[in-house]
């Protein structure tokens, strides 16, 4: 029977496909089922995940999204249908996930480092009533670090965005193992808080520009809420943003449009204002990072969704005036493959499930990790994407440099004076990463390293 992987993050509980496991030849695996930790409890209607999220602004009093964050068995102060406590709601969510994904075999579960021992016990109790069998729990930060490639002497720091908080995990080499060293939490800096802040920004723009408040109507508020994933994607903002305007509606034009009572209202939002809205949350994360890594030299390991948040790369890439911080983007599919590459040392039995906070690297795991980091595939310039090749010459006004592919990485070579990466003076031979912005002093042109997922361009 194959083993599958469940990544427990309330921003999206992710389940791997039905593959037989990872190897150097097939990594990473691929399917993408994800169910956010939202529930709509309005008897007889009880829905979870994407469907609940899509109605959360229509029925705010019936919407719940803290049951994973506060996983416990404390009785609710007021009745919530037949649910007695958060664990009951989480159990129903797990059951729906199992049905949707036909999850009925052995499972390795990736769990947040913020979970207490009591929460882990509650989770195992819920899982034992589900059709799948949990054979191992493993710290999600440890798994991400294992999938992120070589381990530097100072270790790696995994930054995980959840619905209501950010969990920061430092992982270091300890003898022949990698081990979880420190876990820190940044409260009230999660996806929910960031979303609310940007939603308020857009609402203010409508009030000021149209004398219309979209939050006075549930349907218009839900419409804006459904649009927010695009506005929380830096790639979308950069595609023609920068206040250039243009035809169409969306982040690429800085324009958002909605219809209410047969009237179309339009408001323009500056991409920079979205980045400014998120900056206070980045500052909270940075303050916590500084306690774990005072010299700010430790590479960060993040998910693609976190790396794509507007302004994230600019804020965290620059560790000092001259040294860019290494940010490694690792997908949850790559984390799952890393788990499966370590399956022999992880698997226990359903009667004695271990929570793993350390791993011994294996040959297969090393091969999987080498392909786990998400590399750029294209160079974006003036709304047009060009495929990266082994060697490409770039021009920014009168300034010229080269991008070459060497030893598994894209590097900036023959760098002229005045070339900047994310606003910081570039070094010759500097490694380029997904999301990097390349510009030059005296030129308003900028190039961005992006990834095209469908492979058709």
C-alpha positions in Angstrom: 0.0 0.0 0.0 1.4 3.4 -0.9 2.1 6.1 1.7 0.7 9.6 1.2 1.6 12.9 2.8 -0.7 15.4 4.5 0.6 18.9 5.2 -1.4 20.4 8.0 -1.4 24.2 7.4 -4.8 25.9 8.1 -4.1 28.2 5.1 -4.5 25.1 3.0 -4.5 21.5 4.2 -2.6 19.8 1.4 -2.7 16.1 0.4 -0.2 14.4 -1.9 -1.2 12.3 -4.9 -1.5 8.5 -5.0 2.1 8.0 -6.2 4.3 5.3 -4.8 6.9 7.6 -3.4 9.9 9.7 -4.3 13.1 8.9 -6.0 15.9 10.8 -7.7 14.2 10.0 -11.0 10.6 11.1 -10.3 10.9 13.9 -7.8 9.0 16.0 -7.2 5.5 14.4 -7.3 2.7 16.4 -8.3 -1.0 16.7 -7.5 -2.4 19.8 -5.8 -5.4 19.3 -3.5 -5.6 22.0 -0.9 -8.5 22.8 1.5 -8.2 26.0 3.5 -9.3 25.8 7.2 -12.7 27.5 6.7 -16.0 26.1 7.8 -19.5 27.5 7.1 -21.8 26.1 9.8 -25.4 27.2 9.1 -27.6 24.1 9.6 -28.5 22.2 7.6 -25.7 23.6 5.5 -22.2 22.6 6.7 -19.4 23.1 4.2 -15.6 23.3 4.4 -12.6 24.5 2.5 -12.8 26.5 -0.7 -16.7 26.5 -0.7 -16.8 27.9 2.8 -14.2 30.5 2.0 -16.2 31.6 -1.0 -19.2 32.3 1.2 -17.4 33.7 4.2 -18.4 37.3 3.6 -21.9 36.4 2.8 -22.4 34.6 6.2 -19.7 36.0 8.5 -21.5 34.9 11.7 -21.6 31.3 10.5 -18.0 31.2 9.3 -15.3 29.7 11.4 -11.6 29.6 10.6 -9.7 29.2 13.9 -10.5 25.5 14.6 -7.0 24.3 13.5 -5.2 27.3 15.0 -6.9 26.7 18.4 -7.1 22.9 18.1 -8.5 21.9 21.5 -11.4 20.2 23.3 -12.5 23.2 25.4 -16.4 23.6 25.1 -17.7 26.5 23.1 -19.3 29.3 25.1 -22.3 29.1 22.8 -23.7 26.2 20.7 -22.3 25.8 17.2 -24.8 23.3 15.7 -23.8 19.8 16.9 -20.1 20.8 17.3 -18.9 20.9 20.9 -15.4 22.3 20.4 -12.7 23.1 17.9 -11.6 19.5 17.7 -15.1 18.5 16.5 -14.9 20.9 13.6 -11.4 19.9 12.7 -12.5 16.2 12.7 -15.3 17.0 10.2 -12.8 18.9 8.0 -10.4 15.9 8.1 -13.3 13.5 7.1 -14.2 15.7 4.1 -10.5 15.9 3.0 -10.3 12.1 3.3 -13.5 11.7 1.1 -12.3 14.2 -1.5 -8.9 12.7 -1.9 -9.8 9.0 -1.3 -7.4 9.0 1.6 -7.7 5.5 3.1 -4.1 4.3 3.4 -1.0 5.0 5.6 -0.2 8.7 6.0 2.8 10.8 7.1 1.5 14.1 8.5 3.5 17.3 8.4 2.5 19.5 11.4 3.3 23.0 12.5 6.1 23.4 14.9 3.8 25.6 17.0 1.6 22.7 17.9 1.8 21.8 21.6 2.1 18.3 22.9 -1.5 18.4 23.9 -2.6 19.5 20.4 -0.5 16.7 18.8 -2.4 14.2 21.1 -5.7 15.7 20.0 -4.7 15.5 16.4 -3.8 11.8 16.7 -7.0 11.1 18.5 -9.0 12.6 15.6 -6.9 10.8 13.0 -7.6 7.4 14.6 -11.3 7.9 13.8 -10.6 8.6 10.1 -10.2 6.1 7.3 -6.5 6.7 7.0 -3.7 5.6 9.3 -1.1 8.1 10.5 2.3 6.3 10.8 4.4 9.4 11.5 4.2 13.0 12.5 7.0 15.3 11.4 7.8 18.9 12.0 6.9 20.9 8.8 9.9 23.2 9.2 12.3 20.3 9.4 10.8 18.8 6.3 11.1 22.1 4.4 14.8 22.4 5.4 15.5 18.8 4.3 14.0 19.6 0.9 15.9 22.9 0.5 19.3 21.5 -0.5 22.6 21.9 1.2 22.7 22.8 4.9 25.0 25.8 5.7 26.9 25.9 8.9 24.6 28.4 10.4 21.5 26.4 9.5 18.3 27.2 7.7 15.2 29.1 8.8 11.8 28.0 7.6 9.1 30.7 7.5 5.6 29.3 7.2 2.5 31.5 6.7 -0.7 30.2 8.3 -4.1 31.8 8.6 -3.5 33.6 11.9 0.2 33.5 12.5 3.7 32.9 11.1 5.7 30.0 12.4 9.5 30.3 12.2 11.7 27.2 12.6 15.5 27.1 12.7 17.0 23.8 11.6 20.7 23.0 12.1 23.1 20.2 11.4 23.8 18.1 14.5 26.3 15.4 13.9 25.0 13.2 11.0 21.5 14.5 11.4 19.6 17.7 10.7 17.5 18.7 13.7 14.9 21.3 14.7 16.7 23.9 16.9 14.3 26.7 17.7 10.6 27.5 17.0 9.1 31.0 17.2 5.6 32.3 16.5 4.6 35.7 15.1 1.0 36.1 16.2 -1.6 38.2 14.3 0.6 38.2 11.2 -1.1 35.5 9.2 -3.0 35.4 5.9 -6.3 36.6 7.6 -4.7 39.7 9.0 -2.9 40.5 5.7 -6.1 40.0 3.7 -8.1 42.3 6.0 -5.5 45.0 5.7 -5.5 44.9 1.9 -9.3 44.7 1.8 -9.5 47.9 3.9 -7.1 49.6 1.5 -9.3 48.7 -1.5 -12.4 49.7 0.4 -10.9 53.1 1.2 -10.0 53.6 -2.5 -13.7 53.0 -3.5 -14.9 55.3 -0.8 -12.5 58.1 -1.8 -12.8 57.7 -5.6 -16.4 56.6 -6.0 -18.2 57.5 -2.8 -19.1 53.8 -2.5 -18.4 51.5 0.4 -18.3 47.9 -0.9 -18.3 46.5 2.6 -21.8 47.8 3.2 -23.1 45.1 0.9 -22.3 41.4 1.5 -22.1 40.4 -2.1 -19.8 43.3 -3.1 -17.6 42.5 -0.1 -17.4 38.8 -1.1 -16.5 39.9 -4.6 -13.5 41.9 -3.3 -12.5 39.1 -1.0 -12.5 36.7 -3.9 -10.3 39.1 -5.9 -7.7 39.4 -3.2 -5.5 36.4 -4.1 -4.5 38.2 -7.2 -3.7 41.4 -5.3 -1.6 39.4 -2.9 0.6 38.0 -5.7 3.6 40.2 -6.6 3.9 38.7 -10.0 0.4 40.0 -10.9 1.2 43.4 -9.5 4.4 43.7 -11.5 2.8 42.7 -14.8 2.3 46.2 -15.9 1.6 47.7 -12.5 3.7 50.7 -11.5 0.8 53.0 -12.2 1.0 52.6 -16.0 -2.6 51.9 -16.4 -3.8 50.2 -19.6 -6.8 48.3 -20.8 -8.5 45.7 -18.7 -9.2 45.3 -15.0 -7.0 43.7 -12.4 -3.7 43.9 -10.5 -1.8 44.3 -13.8 -3.6 47.6 -14.4 -4.0 48.7 -10.7 -7.7 48.9 -11.4 -10.6 47.0 -9.7 -14.2 47.1 -10.9 -17.5 45.9 -9.3 -21.1 46.3 -10.1 -23.7 47.2 -7.5 -27.4 48.2 -8.2 -26.7 48.4 -12.0 -23.9 50.8 -11.4 -20.3 49.9 -12.2 -17.8 51.3 -9.7 -14.1 51.5 -10.5 -11.2 52.3 -8.2 -7.4 52.4 -8.9 -5.0 51.0 -6.4 -1.3 51.6 -6.5 0.8 48.4 -6.3 3.1 50.3 -3.9 0.2 50.9 -1.6 -0.4 47.2 -1.4 3.2 46.5 -0.5 3.1 49.3 2.1 0.0 47.7 3.7 2.0 44.4 4.1 5.2 46.0 5.4 4.1 46.1 9.1 3.6 42.4 9.0 7.0 41.9 7.4 8.5 44.0 10.1 7.0 41.8 12.8 8.4 38.7 11.1 11.8 40.5 10.7 11.9 41.3 14.4 11.4 37.7 15.3 14.0 36.6 12.8 16.5 38.9 14.3 16.2 37.1 17.7 16.9 33.7 15.9 19.5 35.1 13.5 21.0 38.4 14.8 23.6 38.6 12.0 20.9 37.9 9.4 23.1 35.5 7.4 20.9 32.4 7.7 19.1 31.4 4.5 15.3 31.4 4.6 13.1 28.6 3.3 9.7 29.7 2.2 6.7 28.5 0.1 5.9 30.0 -3.3 2.8 31.7 -2.0 4.8 33.5 0.7 7.6 34.4 -1.7 5.0 35.9 -4.1 3.5 38.2 -1.5 4.0 41.9 -2.7 7.2 43.3 -1.3 8.3 40.1 0.5 11.5 39.5 -1.5 12.6 43.2 -1.4 12.0 43.2 2.4 13.8 40.0 3.3 16.4 39.5 0.6 18.5 42.4 1.8 20.2 41.3 5.0 22.7 44.2 5.0 23.9 46.9 2.7 26.1 44.5 0.8 25.0 41.0 1.5 21.6 39.7 0.0 20.0 37.0 2.0 19.5 33.7 0.4 15.8 32.8 0.0 15.0 29.3 -1.1 11.5 28.7 -2.5 10.4 25.1 -1.8 7.0 23.7 -2.8 4.9 21.6 -0.6 5.1 18.8 -3.2 8.9 18.9 -2.8 8.4 18.7 1.0 6.2 15.6 0.5 8.9 14.0 -1.7 11.5 14.7 1.0 9.3 12.9 3.5 8.9 9.9 1.2 12.6 9.8 0.6 13.0 9.4 4.4 10.1 7.0 4.7 12.2 4.1 6.2 13.3 6.1 9.2 9.9 7.9 9.6 7.4 5.1 9.5 6.3 3.6 12.8 2.9 2.0 13.5 -0.5 3.3 14.4 -0.1 2.2 18.0 3.1 4.1 18.6 3.3 7.2 16.4 6.4 9.3 16.8 6.7 13.1 16.3 10.0 13.6 14.4 12.1 16.7 14.9 15.4 15.3 13.4 16.3 13.4 10.2 19.3 11.5 8.9 20.0 12.5 5.3 19.8 9.7 2.8 21.2 9.3 -0.7 17.7 9.4 -2.2 16.8 12.4 0.0 19.8 14.3 -1.3 18.8 13.7 -4.9 15.3 14.8 -4.2 16.5 18.0 -2.4 18.7 18.9 -5.3 15.6 19.3 -7.5 13.2 20.7 -4.8 14.1 24.4 -5.0 11.8 26.3 -7.3 14.0 27.9 -10.0 13.0 30.7 -12.4 12.1 29.7 -15.9 11.6 33.1 -17.6 12.8 36.7 -17.6 9.9 39.3 -17.6 10.4 42.6 -19.3 7.7 45.1 -20.3 4.9 42.5 -20.0 6.8 40.0 -22.2 8.4 36.8 -20.8 11.6 35.3 -22.4 12.7 31.8 -21.6 16.0 31.6 -19.6 18.8 29.8 -21.4 22.2 28.6 -20.4 23.6 32.0 -21.4 21.6 35.2 -22.0 22.7 38.8 -22.4 20.5 41.5 -20.7 20.5 45.2 -21.4 19.1 47.9 -19.1 19.5 51.2 -20.8 23.2 51.6 -21.5 24.1 48.9 -19.0 24.8 45.3 -20.0 25.4 42.0 -18.1 25.0 38.2 -18.6 22.9 35.6 -16.9 24.4 32.1 -17.1 23.3 28.7 -15.8 26.1 27.0 -13.9 26.1 24.1 -11.3 22.4 24.1 -11.0 21.9 27.9 -10.5 21.4 31.0 -12.6 24.2 33.5 -11.9 24.7 37.2 -12.9 28.1 37.6 -14.6 30.2 40.4 -16.1 28.2 42.8 -14.0 28.7 46.5 -14.9 28.8 49.2 -12.3 25.3 50.3 -11.4 23.5 47.0 -11.8 21.1 46.3 -8.9 19.3 43.2 -7.6 16.3 44.0 -5.6 17.6 47.6 -5.2 21.0 46.5 -3.9 24.3 46.7 -5.8 24.9 43.4 -7.6 28.1 41.3 -7.3 29.7 39.5 -10.2 28.7 35.8 -10.0 25.8 36.5 -7.6 23.2 33.7 -7.6 19.8 34.7 -9.0 16.5 33.4 -7.5 12.9 33.3 -8.3 11.3 36.7 -7.8 14.5 38.7 -8.1 14.2 42.1 -9.8 17.2 43.4 -11.8 17.6 47.1 -12.6 20.3 49.6 -13.3 21.0 53.1 -12.0 19.8 55.8 -14.3 17.3 53.5 -16.0 13.6 53.0 -15.2 13.5 49.6 -16.8 13.5 46.5 -14.6 13.6 42.8 -15.3 12.1 40.1 -13.1 12.8 36.4 -12.8 9.5 34.5 -12.9 8.4 30.9 -13.3 5.9 29.8 -16.0 4.1 26.7 -14.7 2.5 25.4 -17.8 5.7 25.1 -19.8 3.9 26.2 -23.0 5.9 29.5 -23.5 
